[in-house]
Amino acid sequence: MSVAPNVAVAAASSAVEIGLIVYGDVLYVSMMQSIIPAELQGRVFSVAYMIAFVLTPFGILFGGVVASLLGVRFALLASGVLSGACSFVIFVPGVRDPDRASTPGAAAK
């Protein structure tokens, strides 16, 4: 959004971003439900969400500091690049196929 020429482009890119976040959340939750035993799902999800909610204020604080020191456009661009770089985790072997990674002897192949 930091390089959007007008508000309409920024709104469209924001809508696409939110749609992809929701899509990723659906994939994440369904994969976790299929991997984690039913009796442990409550504990695992509560820890995952606790960590996410505890770290959120620090991200907001850090983003504000970066924006005040280096400018709002740079802060938005840097956060977009960082978020995009984090999405490359999908190329790590086993992330897209957890059954393969959990199969005994799969690490040897």
Backbone bond lengths (Angstrom), bond angles and torsions (degrees), N, CA, C in turn:
res aa  C-N    CA-C-N  psi(-1)  N-CA   C-N-CA  omega(-1)  CA-C   N-CA-C  phi
1 M - - - 1.439 - - 1.522 111.82 -
2 S 1.310 116.25 -20.94 1.461 118.44 -177.63 1.526 112.34 -68.96
3 V 1.312 117.61 -19.72 1.463 120.38 179.20 1.529 112.07 -109.33
4 A 1.325 117.20 11.72 1.463 120.96 179.31 1.524 109.80 -69.40
5 P 1.333 116.63 133.43 1.465 119.22 -177.51 1.529 113.52 -74.39
6 N 1.344 117.45 -23.21 1.466 119.70 179.40 1.538 109.88 -153.21
7 V 1.304 115.57 177.91 1.463 121.70 -175.08 1.530 111.11 -67.36
8 A 1.317 118.35 -35.44 1.460 120.72 -178.39 1.526 111.33 -63.88
9 V 1.313 117.34 -41.68 1.474 120.80 178.14 1.524 110.25 -67.35
10 A 1.329 117.30 -39.65 1.460 120.76 177.82 1.523 110.63 -64.19
11 A 1.329 117.58 -40.70 1.465 121.11 178.88 1.527 111.11 -66.34
12 A 1.318 116.62 -41.41 1.469 119.67 179.34 1.522 111.12 -65.69
13 S 1.326 117.35 -43.05 1.458 119.25 179.15 1.529 111.06 -67.31
14 S 1.316 117.39 -33.39 1.465 120.60 176.31 1.530 110.75 -66.74
15 A 1.328 117.19 -40.21 1.464 120.72 177.97 1.518 111.36 -64.14
16 V 1.322 117.08 -41.57 1.468 120.99 177.73 1.523 109.89 -64.24
17 E 1.318 116.79 -43.24 1.464 121.02 179.63 1.527 111.32 -60.70
18 I 1.320 117.23 -46.61 1.462 120.46 -179.72 1.521 110.48 -64.77
19 G 1.323 117.41 -39.62 1.467 120.23 176.77 1.523 112.08 -61.53
20 L 1.322 117.28 -41.15 1.466 120.23 178.76 1.527 111.52 -69.42
21 I 1.331 117.34 -34.25 1.469 120.28 176.38 1.521 110.23 -64.21
22 V 1.329 117.28 -44.86 1.464 120.67 178.87 1.524 110.15 -63.45
23 Y 1.316 117.54 -41.96 1.463 121.67 177.81 1.528 110.62 -60.49
24 G 1.327 116.45 -44.98 1.458 120.22 178.28 1.518 112.50 -64.12
25 D 1.325 116.87 -37.89 1.466 119.97 178.07 1.523 111.43 -64.46
26 V 1.318 116.80 -40.80 1.465 120.27 178.23 1.532 110.29 -62.40
27 L 1.321 116.38 -44.98 1.465 119.78 178.20 1.528 111.45 -63.34
28 Y 1.337 116.95 -42.87 1.468 121.60 -178.96 1.524 111.25 -62.04
29 V 1.329 116.44 -49.90 1.463 120.06 -176.90 1.519 110.98 -65.83
30 S 1.316 118.40 -42.66 1.468 119.65 -179.55 1.525 111.25 -67.07
31 M 1.339 117.73 -36.77 1.455 119.55 177.42 1.527 110.67 -67.35
32 M 1.320 116.90 -42.98 1.467 120.05 178.84 1.527 111.10 -62.47
33 Q 1.323 117.30 -38.54 1.463 120.22 178.90 1.514 111.58 -67.01
34 S 1.323 117.44 -29.75 1.464 119.14 -179.78 1.525 111.94 -82.75
35 I 1.322 118.22 -23.79 1.462 121.56 -177.25 1.527 112.10 -91.69
36 I 1.312 117.13 -42.98 1.467 122.12 -172.79 1.522 109.72 -83.98
37 P 1.331 117.60 133.99 1.468 120.06 176.42 1.529 110.76 -58.93
38 A 1.319 116.41 146.25 1.468 122.06 -174.30 1.525 112.51 -56.69
39 E 1.322 117.31 -36.35 1.463 119.33 -176.72 1.538 112.91 -73.22
40 L 1.330 117.84 -13.53 1.464 121.03 179.51 1.524 113.62 -107.44
41 Q 1.320 118.18 -5.45 1.459 120.54 -174.33 1.518 113.09 -61.40
42 G 1.309 118.00 -40.21 1.461 120.48 179.66 1.509 111.66 -61.20
43 R 1.309 116.74 -43.64 1.470 120.58 -179.50 1.521 111.46 -67.62
44 V 1.319 116.60 -44.34 1.464 120.17 -177.70 1.526 110.68 -65.25
45 F 1.323 117.68 -46.08 1.456 120.01 -179.41 1.521 111.62 -67.13
46 S 1.339 117.81 -36.57 1.464 118.92 179.17 1.526 110.92 -66.13
47 V 1.311 118.09 -38.30 1.471 120.23 177.57 1.532 110.44 -67.99
48 A 1.324 117.36 -43.33 1.463 120.56 -179.80 1.527 110.99 -61.87
49 Y 1.324 117.61 -45.16 1.458 120.35 -179.88 1.523 111.72 -70.87
50 M 1.336 117.73 -34.72 1.455 120.16 177.35 1.531 109.96 -61.82
51 I 1.320 116.90 -45.31 1.465 120.48 179.47 1.525 110.18 -62.16
52 A 1.317 117.24 -42.91 1.467 120.78 -179.54 1.528 110.69 -63.63
53 F 1.324 117.22 -44.14 1.461 119.82 -177.95 1.522 112.56 -74.24
54 V 1.325 118.10 -29.01 1.463 120.64 177.16 1.527 110.06 -71.25
55 L 1.319 117.80 -37.86 1.465 120.88 -177.39 1.527 113.47 -80.14
56 T 1.326 118.29 -19.63 1.463 121.33 -177.43 1.531 113.08 -57.10
57 P 1.334 119.99 -48.54 1.471 118.17 179.55 1.530 113.47 -60.92
58 F 1.326 117.07 -32.21 1.465 119.28 178.19 1.524 110.83 -68.08
59 G 1.323 117.24 -37.54 1.461 120.50 176.09 1.513 112.03 -64.68
60 I 1.330 116.32 -40.46 1.466 120.32 178.03 1.523 110.03 -65.48
61 L 1.317 116.77 -43.34 1.465 120.93 178.91 1.533 111.14 -62.63
62 F 1.325 116.44 -46.84 1.460 120.79 179.73 1.523 111.22 -63.08
63 G 1.328 116.80 -40.98 1.463 120.48 178.00 1.515 111.86 -62.93
64 G 1.319 117.06 -39.23 1.461 120.55 177.35 1.519 112.47 -65.84
65 V 1.336 116.06 -40.21 1.469 120.17 178.22 1.525 110.31 -64.48
66 V 1.323 116.98 -45.62 1.463 120.39 179.26 1.531 110.40 -63.13
67 A 1.326 117.00 -41.53 1.464 120.51 179.83 1.526 111.46 -64.48
68 S 1.328 117.16 -38.59 1.465 118.77 -179.47 1.527 111.96 -73.92
69 L 1.328 116.77 -30.75 1.469 119.59 -179.18 1.526 112.92 -84.51
70 L 1.323 116.82 -41.68 1.462 120.44 -171.69 1.530 114.34 -114.38
71 G 1.323 117.84 -6.95 1.455 121.21 179.03 1.527 112.09 107.05
72 V 1.319 114.21 151.40 1.460 120.53 -176.83 1.523 111.36 -67.26
73 R 1.310 117.90 -43.02 1.476 120.31 -179.66 1.528 111.07 -60.37
74 F 1.326 116.96 -43.62 1.458 119.52 179.41 1.526 110.85 -65.10
75 A 1.328 117.66 -40.77 1.469 120.94 -179.88 1.524 110.65 -62.78
76 L 1.330 116.91 -42.67 1.466 119.93 178.02 1.523 111.52 -66.27
77 L 1.312 116.47 -42.33 1.462 120.21 179.21 1.524 110.90 -64.79
78 A 1.327 117.39 -44.16 1.468 121.11 179.53 1.520 111.29 -64.24
79 S 1.329 117.77 -40.50 1.469 119.44 179.33 1.527 111.06 -67.78
80 G 1.322 116.94 -35.59 1.462 119.79 176.56 1.518 112.58 -66.67
81 V 1.320 115.83 -42.11 1.469 120.21 178.59 1.528 109.99 -65.67
82 L 1.332 116.99 -43.15 1.461 120.87 179.04 1.530 111.45 -63.25
83 S 1.320 116.70 -43.21 1.471 120.24 178.08 1.521 111.17 -64.58
84 G 1.310 116.30 -41.25 1.463 119.82 177.50 1.516 112.29 -64.12
85 A 1.326 116.09 -38.96 1.464 120.02 178.85 1.525 110.96 -65.90
86 C 1.322 116.75 -35.39 1.472 120.24 178.65 1.527 111.75 -67.82
87 S 1.324 117.43 -24.21 1.460 119.69 -178.87 1.525 112.50 -73.02
88 F 1.328 117.10 -11.46 1.461 119.48 178.92 1.524 112.67 -72.91
89 V 1.328 116.92 -2.45 1.465 120.04 176.68 1.533 110.33 -62.46
90 I 1.314 116.89 -20.76 1.467 119.85 -179.82 1.526 111.65 -65.50
91 F 1.323 117.81 -17.86 1.461 120.60 179.46 1.528 112.81 -88.59
92 V 1.331 117.36 -0.48 1.464 121.38 176.25 1.528 108.06 -73.32
93 P 1.336 118.13 130.78 1.469 119.61 -179.00 1.529 111.51 -57.54
94 G 1.314 115.95 133.79 1.451 121.25 178.19 1.515 114.10 96.58
95 V 1.323 118.20 -16.69 1.461 119.96 -178.70 1.527 110.52 -70.72
96 R 1.321 116.60 -42.56 1.463 119.50 -179.22 1.517 112.85 -85.27
97 D 1.314 118.26 -14.56 1.458 121.90 -179.40 1.528 109.01 -133.86
98 P 1.338 117.49 75.41 1.468 119.87 -175.65 1.520 113.18 -64.39
99 D 1.339 118.99 -25.59 1.463 120.51 178.20 1.513 110.55 -64.67
100 R 1.316 117.18 -38.33 1.453 121.14 179.33 1.526 111.05 -66.00
101 A 1.329 116.85 -40.99 1.450 121.31 -177.75 1.536 112.01 -70.23
102 S 1.333 117.65 -28.10 1.455 120.15 -176.63 1.534 112.19 -92.90
103 T 1.318 117.94 -3.07 1.441 121.61 178.53 1.535 109.93 -73.19
104 P 1.339 117.75 131.11 1.468 118.56 179.33 1.534 110.79 -59.64
105 G 1.299 115.90 133.37 1.452 120.83 179.55 1.512 113.75 86.54
106 A 1.350 117.66 -0.16 1.457 119.92 -178.44 1.525 111.25 -69.60
107 A 1.325 116.68 -28.87 1.464 119.32 -179.76 1.520 111.73 -68.67
108 A 1.325 117.43 -26.26 1.456 121.12 -178.48 1.518 111.66 -77.35
109 K 1.322 118.37 -19.02 1.469 120.63 -176.56 1.470 112.11 -82.43
